[in-house]
Amino acid sequence: MNLTVFGIGYVGLVQAAVLAEVGHQVVCVDIDANRVERLNQGFVPIFEPGLESLVKENHAAGRIKFTTDAAAAVRHGEIQMIAVGTPPGEDGSADLKYVLAVAETIGREMDSPKIIVGKSTVPVGTCEKVKARIAETLKKRGREDLAFDVASNPEFLKEGSAVADCMKPDRIIVGTDSEGTEAVMRELYAPFNRNHEKMIVMDVRSAEFTKYAANCMLATKISFMNEMANLAEQLGADIEEVRKGIGSDPRIGYHFIYPGLGYGGSCFPKDVRALIKTAEGVKFDAKLLRAVEERNNEQKSVLFDKVNRYFKGNLKGKTFALWGLAFKPNTDDMREAPARTLMEALWNAGANVQAYDPEAMQECQAIYGLRDDLLLCGTKEAALRGADALLIATEWKSFRAPSFDAMKDALTTPIIFDGRNLYDPKVIARHGIEYHSIGRMAA
């Protein structure tokens, strides 16, 4: 099938590459000429396991192309997929200017029937706005005769496993009332729907809402577990034992109940805020969602508070090793990462940071530039040298089994503040290292 994808950011690029991999002819269009040129040269601008080889191979095979020529891109695809960003506005609501700009472009350039597919995460009712914008543009052209339909097809990708999630989706949500559109979407996703029926078809508004509801549910589990962790510390309980106990209940499960420093990234924070604003728009008080956001915002400061208390508020001139900058493993994404909150609080207190992350070093440099109080180290071991303590903000696998003896020798003070509960307190104690984690008594 011929497919056009507007927006070659995280969602658009992954989805386009995977659809090209199964044989579809995909043209990706973006207004960022530099990004388009670099992709045509084989440079993939984001880190995601498996993505670079997928893009390069399919580009070489001619199944995926990158362009800034919107007119040619619109003419190419029977399906027009909108995967542009919906950044939060000042009030937290989703900004639809890019989505509606694409809708206008499609209406201006289309010369044959189209199916427009909303892939971006958008508030309920956005597909109706897209439909209205296209119809308005066609009317100005005097081309009301051109047929089109607008469907919702939200993405459910997890950064760090996005390619796998696309290749083997656990569900494919399609919002449409048109049997014709449903048939086209079934053909598009047929290569991913062979093992068992994964496509769930519903009305457009329900499909738009499903994406928000899913992300907010996961965010709620994280904030709930962090609240339990904070309470466990006060009660002398071990949240890791509690986690195993409640996770064994199949109604709860083990996913998204790891205590830590809160959620970050491009989805959960933005989507929780956007749904709160949507609720306000219909005069509904989203008490639970507001509590989820409040707990998460406070949780990002938990590790700094532990460090500050331990050093009795005297952090000026001290140096801290920081392992982990990305908001989660297997990505270089630092958007709303807990590590950023932690570093900025340390700097405000006059401390220095020696940081290491397997993938996010370049991103950190791009965000913060050159600073006298930030040293980006080439290895996790280098970050430890001469530091007053080790702080852990991201649960990368390479952090899970370090040499504790070497760590003790490198640190000025043998102490770990672990925001991800990577280690067994008893093992750490045997190596003569003081250990502070989340939801457990200090060892």
C-alpha positions, 0 to 999 in steps of 0.5 A: 500500500502507498502510505504518507507519514507526516512527522518523522519524530519518534512515533512517525519514524518508528511506525514508518520504518516498521510498515516499510519493513513489511512491504508498504511504500512509505513517504515521510514528510517533515518541515525540518529540512536538516532532519530530512537530509540527514535521514536521507544520508542514513543518520537516524536522529534518535536512539531506539534499539533496532531502528537505525538498521531498519531505516537504513535497510528500507531506505536502501530498498526504496520502501521508505523515502524522506522529503520536505515536499508536502505536495508530492507526499500527499499525492503519493499516499492513499493513507495519510498518517498524521504523527506530528507532535502535540506539545503541551501548551502553557496551561497543560492542554495539548497544542493541536497547531501542527496537527491542524496545519497538516490537515490543511496541507492535505486539504490543499494538496489532495487530488484523489480520495484519501483516508487520514489517520490520526496517529498523534496523541490528541484530545477527544474530538480532534479527528472531528477538527481535522475533518472540518479543517480539510473540508473547509480547505477543499471548499475554498478550492472548489473541490468538495467532490474529493472524498475523504475519511478521518480515522483514529489509530493511536500508538502504544509504543514504549521507548526502548522497545518501540520497534518490537512493539510495532512489529508485535503489537498487543492491540491495534486500536482503530476508530472509525464508523466507515466499513470502507476505512476499516477494510483499508486499515485491516489491509494495512495492518494485516502483516501484524495481525496474523497470529490472532485477532489484535484489531479492536475497532470502535468509534473515533472518540473512544479510540482517541480517549483509549490512548489517554486512558491507557497512559494515565492508568500506567502513570497512576500505578507508578504514582501509587507505588511511589506513595506506598514506598514513601509510607513504607519507609515511615512504617519500617516496611520494605517496599521491595518485599511488598512489591513482590507480594502484591504483584503476585496477585494477577489482578495487579501484576508486576508491571509498573509497580517498581518504586523510584523517582517518578515517571518522565519522558514525552508521554505520561507527564504530557498526557496526564496534564492534557486529560486533566485539562480536557476534564476541566473543559467539560467541568469534571473534577479529575481528582485522581489524575491531579493526585497522580501528577502531584505525587509524581512531581514530588517524587522527583525530589525524593533522592535529593531530599535524602542526600540533603538530609544526610549531608545536613544541608551542606552540599556546596562544593561537594561532588556527586557521581550520577549514574543515569540521565535518560528518563528510562533505560534504552533511550536517550530521551531526557524529557522530564527525566527525574535526573534533570530535577536531581541535577538542577537541585544539586547545582542550586545547592552549590554541588558538582555533578559527574554524570554517566549514561550509556546513551544520553550524554549527547542529549545532556550536553545539548540541554545544559551546554558547558558548565563548570559544575557538570562533568560528563564522564566516558564510563560509569567508573570514571564518574565515581572518582573522587565523588562524595557519593553515588546517585542512581537515577536510571536503571540501566542494565550495565549498572546492576552488577558493578564492582562494589569494592572498586566503587568503595575505593573510588568514592570519597564517602562510601555511600549510595543513594539509589533511586531505582532500588537496584541492589540488595541492601545486605550485599551492599552492607557486606562491602562496607557501603552505606545504602539509601534507596526508595521505600526501604530503611537505610542499610 
